[in-house]
Amino acid sequence: MNKNNLLRLLLIVTASAFLATGCASTPAPKPVPVEPEPVSVTPIPDEPAIQPGGEYGFGDQPIEDVQAGDARNIYADAPAEMQRIYFEYDQFTLSAEARDTLASNAAYLMANPSAEVRIEGHCDERGSDEYNLALGERRAAATKAYLNSIGIDASRVSIISYGEEMPLDPERTESAWAKNRRAEFKQLR
């Protein structure tokens, strides 16, 4: 056999061996871990942190003059309907004026033992929707807790937050915002 034939034969045998065994599968490359880019969080200036005024928004102010069950005796002139209360900016603490109004509302509820109410928490438009819904809920919860503390059964009072969705005054002024930071009372029955 000459050299050319020998080379051809060797090439054919080698090619046949490759074809018979197939190509070895190579594993997929392993992914290279990529470090996530840092995200900077910038606080929104319109949303200061809620400064709680105590567990239910009463603050350090004691519940004066009204003990559980006494609201009927102290406030004999209960209103024909329940009055709304107002809150300071970014607060759910009950002011002295709000507590007086709530005592009057409690007198109305005691004079009408079958009445049930829903307390609706509201906010002004400043802040995000989520923030204002949470603040409105805290306002309604503080209001309910105060009514409970002066003798109104919790089963007669429900709460809901509307956040900034239902303003009393749609203007964008300090006086309008002050009107919108409130708790409303809706008689259910």
C-alpha positions, 0 to 999 in steps of 0.5 A: 500500500502506498502512503496516500492509500494509507492516509486515506484509510487512516482518515476514514477510520478516524472519521468513522470513529468520530461518527460512531461515538458522536460528539461529546455533549458539552455542559451548558456554561454555568451562569455567572452570578451578577451582583444587583445594583444598589438601589437608593431610597429617597424619602418622600418629603410629603410623607413624614413618619406618623408620630403615634400619640400612644397606642390609640392616639390618646397621647399622654392626655388622660381621659378626664371627667368621663368614666365608663358608662357616665357619658349619658349623665354628663352630656344629657344634651346629646346631638340629634346626630353624631358630630365629626372630629378633626385631627392635626396634620399627620396625626391620629392623636385625639385633641381635647376638643375631639374628646369632648365631641366624642363624649357627646357622641357617646351620650347619643349612642347610650341614649340610643342603645340599638344604634350602630355606627361606622367611623370613617377615617379621612386625610388630606391629599398630601402623602401617598394613597397607601400612607393616607389609607393607613393614617385614616385607619389609625384615626378611625381606630383611635376614635373607636378605642376612645368610645370603647373606653367611655362605655360604648360596646365595640360591637356597635362600632365599625371602622373604615378608612377612605384616606384622601378619597372623599374630601369635604373641601377639594381646594388645595389650601391649609383651611381645606386640608384641615377640614379633610383631616377628620373622622365621620360617623355614619349611623348604620341602624 
